[in-house]
Amino acid sequence: MVWQLARRTSRPDADAEAADVRAYYRARLVREEHMLARVGIWYLAPLVPGLVLFMTAQAIVTGMATPLGLALYAGLPLLLFAGVWLLNHRAAAMLRAQIDRIDRAAAPIGDSE
């Protein structure tokens, strides 16, 4: 996850950012939106195998290795994962709206899109 976060948020060329501030800001927003929209793949998915193994072992040790017991043990982490996923998708939607505002502001006056 740390490698993915560093790779996805690495700094671009400093000369490029000085050339056109609006384009630079838009590119940074697009990059962040892309990262947030795919948080399930690069951030949450790598945690699932270890979490499943840990929760299954805990259910066996405590004697709750029934389907209901496993569901109870997995319920809270699943709710937490769902919350993280939803919050990140909400943030990505907000960034998309910001990108659209930048695009509309940059569009020529006579453009009918």
C-alpha positions as CSV (number, residue, x, y, z in Angstrom):
1,M,0.0,0.0,0.0
2,V,2.8,2.4,0.9
3,W,4.5,1.8,-2.5
4,Q,1.2,2.3,-4.3
5,L,0.5,5.6,-2.4
6,A,4.0,6.9,-3.2
7,R,3.7,5.9,-6.8
8,R,0.3,7.4,-7.3
9,T,1.1,10.7,-5.6
10,S,4.7,11.3,-6.7
11,R,5.7,14.8,-7.6
12,P,5.7,15.9,-11.2
13,D,8.3,18.0,-13.0
14,A,8.6,21.4,-11.3
15,D,9.1,23.2,-14.6
16,A,5.9,21.8,-15.9
17,E,3.9,23.2,-13.0
18,A,5.2,26.7,-13.6
19,A,4.2,26.7,-17.2
20,D,0.4,26.6,-16.7
21,V,-1.0,26.8,-13.2
22,R,-4.5,25.8,-14.2
23,A,-3.4,22.8,-16.2
24,Y,-1.0,21.7,-13.4
25,Y,-3.8,22.0,-10.8
26,R,-6.2,20.1,-13.0
27,A,-3.7,17.3,-13.6
28,R,-3.1,17.0,-9.9
29,L,-6.8,16.8,-9.2
30,V,-7.3,14.2,-11.9
31,R,-4.4,12.1,-10.4
32,E,-5.9,12.3,-6.9
33,E,-9.4,11.5,-8.2
34,H,-8.1,8.5,-10.0
35,M,-6.4,7.3,-6.9
36,L,-9.4,7.8,-4.6
37,A,-11.8,6.2,-7.1
38,R,-9.7,3.0,-7.1
39,V,-9.0,2.8,-3.4
40,G,-10.6,-0.6,-3.2
41,I,-8.1,-2.2,-5.5
42,W,-4.8,-0.7,-4.3
43,Y,-5.6,0.0,-0.6
44,L,-8.3,-2.3,0.7
45,A,-7.8,-5.5,-1.4
46,P,-4.3,-6.2,-0.2
47,L,-5.6,-6.2,3.4
48,V,-8.4,-8.8,2.8
49,P,-6.4,-12.1,2.7
50,G,-4.6,-11.4,6.0
51,L,-7.8,-10.1,7.6
52,V,-9.8,-13.2,6.5
53,L,-7.1,-15.5,7.9
54,F,-6.9,-13.6,11.2
55,M,-10.6,-13.5,11.7
56,T,-11.0,-17.2,10.8
57,A,-8.3,-18.1,13.3
58,Q,-10.0,-16.0,16.0
59,A,-13.3,-17.6,15.3
60,I,-11.8,-21.1,15.6
61,V,-9.9,-20.2,18.9
62,T,-13.0,-18.8,20.5
63,G,-15.2,-21.6,19.3
64,M,-17.3,-19.5,16.9
65,A,-16.3,-21.3,13.7
66,T,-19.9,-21.5,12.6
67,P,-21.1,-19.5,9.6
68,L,-22.9,-17.2,12.0
69,G,-19.8,-16.8,14.2
70,L,-17.6,-16.0,11.1
71,A,-20.2,-13.5,9.9
72,L,-20.2,-11.8,13.3
73,Y,-16.4,-11.7,13.4
74,A,-16.2,-10.3,9.9
75,G,-19.0,-7.8,10.3
76,L,-17.2,-5.0,11.9
77,P,-14.1,-5.0,9.5
78,L,-16.5,-5.3,6.5
79,L,-18.4,-2.2,7.7
80,L,-15.1,-0.4,8.2
81,F,-13.9,-1.3,4.7
82,A,-17.2,-0.3,3.3
83,G,-17.0,3.1,5.1
84,V,-13.5,3.7,3.8
85,W,-14.5,2.8,0.3
86,L,-17.6,5.0,0.4
87,L,-15.8,8.0,1.9
88,N,-13.1,7.8,-0.8
89,H,-15.7,7.5,-3.6
90,R,-17.4,10.5,-2.2
91,A,-14.2,12.5,-2.2
92,A,-13.5,11.3,-5.8
93,A,-16.9,12.6,-6.8
94,M,-16.2,16.0,-5.2
95,L,-12.9,16.1,-7.1
96,R,-14.6,15.2,-10.3
97,A,-17.0,18.2,-9.8
98,Q,-14.0,20.5,-9.2
99,I,-12.3,19.2,-12.4
100,D,-15.6,19.9,-14.3
101,R,-15.7,23.4,-12.9
102,I,-12.1,24.0,-14.1
103,D,-12.9,22.6,-17.5
104,R,-16.0,24.8,-17.8
105,A,-14.0,27.9,-16.8
106,A,-11.3,27.1,-19.3
107,A,-13.8,26.6,-22.2
108,P,-14.1,29.4,-24.7
109,I,-17.1,31.7,-24.3
110,G,-18.6,30.7,-27.6
111,D,-18.3,26.9,-27.0
112,S,-21.8,25.3,-26.7
113,E,-20.8,22.2,-24.8
